[in-house]
């Protein structure tokens, strides 16, 4: 049962990062992206390419988590690695951009990591 819960939470973290990909790559200069990242249209346009690159990296994190899930028990170490990457990125983002990132990105990944380790 704990293994199923761990997989569900890892899957939710992967979906969250796919959402980040969409926000950063495709919606950065649109109303939802502007509101989410608290950007002005001018700043969003200037940083559009950087945001798209950042979104691509979020996609890689999601892909790694999905890869681990697809492998089942054999993918546990892959899940742990990518969850660790998400946590590090979230902690750095909280330090360098906004403390909110700690709760939106790092905390869900830390919860998933704990569940994977406990399962």
Buried (B, 14 or more C-beta within 10 A) or exposed (E): EEBEBBBEBBBBBBEBBBBBBBBBBBBBBEEEBBEBBEBEEEEBEEBBEEBBEBBEBBBEBBBBBBBBBEEEEEBBEBBBBBBEBBBEBBBBBBEEEEEEBBEBBBBBBBBBBEBBEEB
